[in-house]
Amino acid sequence: MRKKLKATNWAVFIAALCIAAPAHAQNPPPTPEPRELIYCADQMTHEERETYRAKMSAARTAEEKNMLREAHRQTMQERARQSGNSESCEPQRLRQREGWKR
């Protein structure tokens, strides 16, 4: 009786797998958008970064996103100028290269 029960369980499992597999293949899970590196993120608070990300995800077109990026870039450059550190917003790997100029 026990062997018969095991065989029945396997049959049910395989049948369920055969039914679910085609449905899953037709509707693949959405792939998340790669996370963008935020300009001057090391000079921002966690809340500022989350606000920036929320604004970027709310933007509908590439043009709106580009406008947000540019406005953010100008704001962060102004913040860097006020703090007296004009190169702090460039990624560290770029700041360390010899002769690199923006």
C-alpha positions in Angstrom: 0.0 0.0 0.0 2.8 2.4 0.9 4.6 1.9 -2.5 1.3 2.6 -4.3 0.9 5.8 -2.3 4.4 7.0 -3.2 3.8 6.3 -6.9 0.5 8.2 -6.7 2.3 11.2 -5.1 4.9 11.2 -7.8 2.3 11.0 -10.5 0.4 14.0 -9.0 3.7 15.9 -8.7 4.7 15.3 -12.3 1.2 16.2 -13.5 1.2 19.4 -11.6 4.7 20.3 -12.9 3.6 19.6 -16.5 0.6 21.9 -16.1 2.5 24.7 -14.4 5.6 24.7 -16.6 3.9 26.0 -19.8 2.1 28.7 -17.9 5.3 29.9 -16.3 7.1 29.9 -19.6 4.5 32.1 -21.2 4.6 34.7 -18.5 8.3 35.0 -17.4 8.8 37.1 -14.3 9.6 40.8 -15.0 13.3 41.6 -15.0 14.2 44.5 -12.7 15.7 47.5 -14.2 19.4 47.8 -13.4 20.1 50.3 -10.6 21.6 53.5 -11.9 24.7 54.9 -10.2 23.6 58.2 -8.7 25.9 61.2 -9.3 27.6 62.2 -6.1 25.7 59.7 -4.1 28.4 59.6 -1.4 27.5 63.2 -0.6 23.8 62.5 -0.2 21.8 61.1 2.8 19.8 57.9 2.5 16.6 59.9 2.3 17.9 62.1 -0.5 19.0 59.0 -2.5 15.6 57.4 -2.1 13.8 60.6 -3.1 15.9 60.8 -6.2 15.2 57.2 -7.1 11.4 57.8 -6.6 11.5 60.8 -8.9 13.4 58.8 -11.5 11.0 55.9 -11.4 8.0 58.4 -11.6 9.5 60.0 -14.7 7.7 58.7 -17.8 10.0 59.5 -20.6 13.8 59.4 -21.2 13.7 63.2 -21.7 12.1 63.7 -18.2 14.8 61.4 -16.7 17.6 63.3 -18.4 16.2 66.6 -17.1 16.1 65.2 -13.6 19.7 63.9 -13.9 20.9 67.3 -15.1 19.1 69.2 -12.4 20.5 66.8 -9.8 24.0 67.1 -11.2 23.8 70.9 -11.0 22.5 70.8 -7.4 25.3 68.4 -6.3 28.0 70.5 -8.1 26.7 73.6 -6.3 26.8 71.7 -3.0 30.4 70.6 -3.7 31.4 74.2 -4.5 29.9 75.4 -1.3 31.8 72.8 0.7 35.0 73.7 -1.1 35.6 70.3 -2.6 35.0 70.6 -6.4 36.1 67.1 -7.3 34.2 65.1 -4.6 31.3 64.3 -7.0 33.4 62.5 -9.5 33.7 58.7 -9.0 36.8 57.9 -7.0 38.2 55.6 -9.8 38.1 58.6 -12.2 39.6 61.0 -9.7 42.6 58.8 -9.2 43.5 58.6 -12.9 46.4 60.9 -13.9 45.5 63.5 -16.4 41.8 62.9 -16.3 39.8 66.0 -16.9 36.0 66.3 -17.4 
